[in-house]
Amino acid sequence: MNGNIGRHGSVAAVFGLTFAIAASAGLAEDKADHSLTTGSVNKPVALPISAAYCENITDAAEEARVAIRAKYLKKLEGRIEERLTALEAKRSDVETWMKRRQEFIERAQRNLVDIYTAMRPEAAAQQISIMDDETAAAILLKLKPRTASAILNDIKPKRAARLAAVIAGSAKVHEAEDES
């Protein structure tokens, strides 16, 4: 029987200790409630080591996240700058190419006009008769009026009338541009 008492005594001791801890927790809650009503402040309770560690590391972790994001943004900014530089270089190349192309077109048009000016009107009329309306009208507009009239004289009347209408239409467009 002595063995049973010893065993029951141990159980009672553990039960008593548990009850004492629970009672002290309840007493602490009562004190907290009392401080709310009376305005007295209790000393802050020390946090467990793990909670204190988490609280201390939070700021450092946030700073690390911000630093990583800043580094990533700098990297993206660098890539954007590289792409903008490459794009600007390509834009410059395209502008240069467009200028050269425009100069070539103007030179070709002057040479073409010179060629048609030097041709006999009958031969020029044959060439212009088979061109599309816009190209033929553009060439006739660039020629001196005397040369253009000689060429139009040798083109079939319907075709000459259509070319004259295109030329007159372009004159109306140019007049409208001048007015605005």
C-alpha positions in Angstrom: 0.0 0.0 0.0 2.8 2.3 0.6 3.6 2.1 -3.1 0.1 3.3 -4.0 0.3 6.2 -1.7 3.6 7.3 -3.2 2.2 7.0 -6.6 -1.0 8.8 -5.7 1.1 11.5 -3.9 3.1 12.1 -7.1 -0.1 12.4 -9.1 -1.5 14.8 -6.5 1.7 16.9 -6.6 1.5 17.2 -10.4 -2.2 18.1 -10.2 -1.5 20.7 -7.5 1.3 22.2 -9.5 -0.9 22.5 -12.6 -3.6 24.0 -10.5 -1.2 26.6 -9.1 0.0 27.6 -12.5 -3.5 28.0 -13.8 -4.5 30.0 -10.8 -1.5 32.3 -11.2 -2.4 32.8 -14.9 -5.9 33.7 -13.8 -4.5 36.1 -11.2 -2.3 37.7 -13.9 -5.5 38.2 -16.0 -7.2 39.8 -13.0 -4.3 42.2 -12.6 -4.4 43.1 -16.2 -8.1 43.8 -16.0 -7.5 45.8 -12.8 -4.8 47.9 -14.6 -7.3 48.8 -17.3 -9.8 50.1 -14.7 -7.4 51.7 -12.3 -4.9 53.0 -14.9 -1.9 51.4 -13.2 0.6 49.9 -15.5 2.3 46.6 -14.9 5.8 46.0 -16.0 6.0 44.4 -19.4 6.3 40.7 -19.4 9.5 39.4 -20.9 9.0 37.6 -24.2 10.2 34.1 -24.6 13.5 33.8 -26.5 11.9 32.6 -29.7 9.5 35.5 -29.8 12.2 38.0 -29.0 14.3 36.6 -31.8 11.4 36.9 -34.3 10.7 40.4 -33.2 14.4 41.4 -33.6 14.8 39.7 -36.9 11.7 41.3 -38.5 13.3 44.6 -39.3 16.4 43.0 -40.7 14.3 40.7 -42.9 12.3 43.6 -44.2 15.4 45.6 -44.9 16.8 42.6 -46.8 13.6 42.2 -48.8 13.7 45.9 -49.7 17.4 45.6 -50.6 16.7 42.7 -52.9 13.8 44.5 -54.6 15.9 47.6 -55.0 18.7 45.5 -56.6 16.2 43.9 -58.9 14.7 47.3 -59.9 18.2 48.6 -60.6 18.9 45.6 -62.8 15.6 46.2 -64.7 16.4 49.9 -65.0 19.8 48.9 -66.6 18.1 46.6 -69.1 15.6 49.3 -70.0 18.5 51.8 -70.5 20.3 49.3 -72.8 17.1 48.7 -74.8 16.5 52.5 -75.1 20.0 53.0 -76.3 19.7 50.2 -78.9 16.3 51.6 -80.0 17.7 55.1 -80.4 20.6 53.7 -82.5 18.1 51.8 -84.7 15.9 54.9 -85.0 19.0 56.9 -86.1 19.9 54.2 -88.7 16.3 54.3 -90.0 16.3 58.1 -90.3 19.7 58.0 -92.2 18.3 55.3 -94.5 15.1 57.2 -95.1 17.1 60.4 -95.9 19.3 58.5 -98.4 16.2 56.8 -99.9 14.5 60.2 -100.3 17.6 61.7 -101.9 17.8 58.8 -104.3 14.1 59.1 -105.2 14.5 62.9 -105.9 17.6 62.3 -107.9 15.9 59.5 -109.9 12.9 61.7 -110.5 15.1 64.6 -111.8 16.9 62.2 -114.0 13.7 60.6 -115.2 12.3 64.1 -116.1 15.5 64.9 -117.9 15.2 61.7 -119.9 11.6 62.4 -120.9 12.5 66.0 -121.8 15.2 64.7 -124.1 13.0 62.1 -125.8 10.9 62.7 -128.9 7.3 63.4 -127.8 6.0 60.4 -129.8 8.3 58.0 -127.9 7.6 59.6 -124.6 3.9 59.3 -125.2 4.2 55.6 -125.9 6.1 55.1 -122.6 3.7 57.3 -120.6 0.6 55.6 -122.1 1.4 52.3 -120.5 2.2 53.7 -117.0 -0.3 53.9 -114.2 -2.1 57.2 -113.9 -0.3 58.5 -110.8 3.2 57.9 -112.2 2.4 59.3 -115.6 0.8 62.4 -114.1 3.7 62.9 -111.7 6.1 62.8 -114.6 4.0 65.2 -116.7 3.8 67.6 -113.8 7.5 67.8 -113.5 8.1 68.4 -117.2 8.0 71.9 -118.7 4.5 72.8 -120.0 5.6 72.9 -123.6 7.1 69.3 -123.4 4.2 67.9 -121.4 1.7 69.3 -123.9 3.6 67.8 -126.9 3.6 64.4 -125.1 -0.2 64.6 -124.2 -0.9 65.6 -127.9 0.5 62.2 -128.9 -1.4 60.1 -126.3 -4.9 58.7 -127.1 -7.6 61.3 -126.2 -9.3 59.2 -123.5 -6.0 58.4 -121.8 -4.8 62.1 -122.1 -8.1 63.3 -120.6 -7.7 60.9 -117.6 -4.2 62.0 -117.0 -5.3 65.7 -117.2 -8.0 64.9 -114.7 -5.4 63.3 -112.3 -3.1 66.4 -112.8 -6.0 68.8 -112.2 -7.0 66.7 -109.1 -3.5 67.0 -107.7 -3.6 70.7 -108.3 -6.8 71.0 -106.3 -5.1 69.0 -103.5 -2.1 71.3 -103.6 -4.3 74.4 -103.5 -6.2 73.1 -100.5 -2.9 72.4 -98.7 -1.8 76.0 -99.5 -5.0 77.5 -98.0 -4.8 75.6 -94.7 
